[in-house]
Amino acid sequence: MREGEPAGAVRPVSLFRAPVLHTPCQEVTEFGPGLEQLIADMFATMYAADGVGLAANQVGVPARVFVYDCPDDEDVQQRGHLVNPHLAALEYGDITGPEGCLSLPGLEARTARAAYARIEGVRSDGSPVTVEGEGFFARCLQHEYDHLEGLVYADRLGALRRRRLLRAAARADWAGAVERMPLRDPSPDSPPPAAT
């Protein structure tokens, strides 16, 4: 939590089979304390789960909001949130690399993403913001944006990789559940989130 930000509560994370993850999210129309609290809760939940990004539908709220705290390719930590984002640009060709998701805990698959992404939206106070990134941070931005469109990274996979991932999900200890609490304590003394 940063100075002036509300304290966040850790919320359960929606898992792969939850319908909220597979439906496009709704535009945010009300800005104010409720939105600020949602964003604070999303940061707390993301940190508790050792994530680098989290979309609102991953905590059961079908709103076009996501948060991130992710290193870029220069190893500079990028932290922020976007409300009502839209994808403004994808460039530089595809890069394929391992990708995981807090909604498919413990699983990953090699996923193709654009090497550069620019996303435009607003902050929680309604002021415009543009966020751009390359490499791993571009992957994070695209991944979170996909959630708001009702997609998970499994939807980006080819048939063979998708089939393998779905088989692994069916065998996971969380299979059959639609949500679960993150496993790590988000206290300020806890180590920072993993960068992978």
URBELQUI-V191701 format. One record per pair of residues at least 12 apart in sequence whose ideal C-beta (glycine too) atoms are under 10 Angstrom apart, sorted by the first residue. I is the first residue (numbers start at 1). J is the second residue. Records with the same first field share a line. If there is no record, write none. Layout:
BEGIN
I=J  J
END
This chain:
BEGIN
1=40  43  44  47  186  188
2=40  43  79
5=36  39  40  43  124
6=33  36  37  38  39  40  41  43  44
7=37  40  41  44
8=36  37  38  39  40  41  42  43  44  45  46  47  48  67  186
9=37  40  41  44  45  48  186
10=41  42  43  44  45  46  47  48  49  59  181  182  184  185  186
11=38  41  42  44  45  48  54  58  59  60  61  179  181  182
12=45  58  59  60  177  178  179  180  181  182
13=45  46  48  49  51  54  58  59  60  101  102  103  105  174  179  180  181  182
14=55  56  57  58  59  60  61  102  103  147  177  178  179  180
15=58  101  102  103  104  105  169  172  174  175  176  177  178  179  180
16=101  103  104  105  107  152  154  165  166  169  170  172  174  175  177  178
17=103  169  170  174  175  176  177  178  179
18=57  58  60  103  177  178  179
19=57  62  150  178
20=55  56  57  58  59  60  61  62  103  147  150  178  179
21=55  57  58  60  62  101  103  104  147  150  151  152  178
22=57  150  151  152  155
23=57  62  149  150
24=57  62  64  147  148  149  150  151
25=55  56  57  61  62  63  64  65  66  84  147  148  149  150
26=56  57  61  62  63  64  84  148
27=63  64  83  84  148
28=56  61  63  64  65  83  84  121  122  124  126
29=63  84
30=63
31=83  84  122  123  124  125  126
32=124  125  126
33=124
35=56  63  65  81  83  123  124  125  126
36=81  124  125
37=124
38=56  59  61  63  65  67  81  83  124
39=54  56  65  66  67  80  81  82  83  123  124
40=67  81  124
41=54  56  59  61  67
42=54  55  56  58  59  61  65  66  67  68  81
43=67  68  69  79  81  186
44=59  67  182  186
45=58  59  67  102  181  182  186
46=58  59  66  67  68  69  70  102  182  186  193
47=67  69  182  184  185  186  187  188  190  191  192  193
48=102  181  182  183  184  185  186  187  190  193
49=102  103  105  180  181  182  183  184  186  193  194
50=102  105  182  183  184  186  190  191  192  193  194  195  196
51=67  68  69  70  100  101  102  103  105  140  144  182  184  193  194
52=67  68  69  70  71  77  78  79  100  102  136  137  139  140  143  144  193  194  195  196
53=66  67  68  69  70  101  102  137  139  140  141  142  143  144  145  147  193
54=66  67  68  69  81  101  102  103  144  147  182
55=67  68  82  101  102  103  143  144  145  146  147  148  149  152
56=81  83  144  147  148
57=103  147  148  149  150
58=101  102  103  144  147  152  179
59=102  179
60=178  179
62=148  150
63=83  84  148
64=82  83  84  85  86  121  145  147  148  149
65=81  82  83  84  85  121  124  144  148
66=80  81  82  83  85  119  121  140  141  143  144  145  146  147  148
67=79  80  81  82  144
68=80  81  82  131  133  137  140  141  143  144
69=81  140  192  193  195
70=133  136  137  138  139  140  141  143  144  193  195
71=133  135  136  137  140  195  196
72=132  133  134  135  136  137  138  140
73=115  133  134  135  136  137  138
74=134  135  137
75=136  195
76=137
77=137  192  193  195
78=131  132  133  136  137  140  141
80=123  129  131
81=121  122  123  124  129  131  144
82=119  120  121  122  123  124  129  130  131  141  144  145  148
83=121  122  123  124  125  126  127  129
84=120  121  122  126  148
85=119  120  121  122  129  130  131  141  144  145  148
86=119  120  121  145  148
87=114  117  118  119  120  121  141  142  145  146  148  149
88=117  118  119  120  121  130  131  132
89=114  116  117  118  119  120  130  132
90=113  114  115  116  117  118  119  138  141  142
91=114  115  116  117  118  132  134  138
92=114  115  116  117  134  135  138
93=112  114  115  116
94=111  112  113  114  115
95=111  112  113  114  115  116  134  135  136  138  139
96=110  111  112  113
97=110  111  112  113  135  136  139
98=110  111  139  196
99=111  112  113  136  139  140  142  143  153  154  156  157  196
100=143  153  194  196
101=143  144  146  147  152  153  154
102=147  180  182
103=147  152  153  154  174  178  179  180
104=152  153  154  165  166  168  169  172  174
105=169  172  173  174  180  182  183
106=168  169  172  173  174
107=153  154  164  165  166  168  169  171  172  174
108=153  165  168  196
109=153  154  156  157  158  161  162  164  165  168
110=157  158  161
111=139  142  143  153  154  155  156  157  158  161  165
112=139  156  157  158
113=135  136  138  139  140  141  142  143  146  153  156
114=134  138  139  141  142
115=133  134  135  138  139
116=132  133  134  135  137  138  141  142
117=131  132  133  134  137  138  139  140  141  142  143  145
118=130  131  132  133  138  141
119=131  132  133  138  141  142  144  145
120=132
121=145  148
136=195  196
139=153
142=156
143=156
152=165
153=165
154=166  169
END
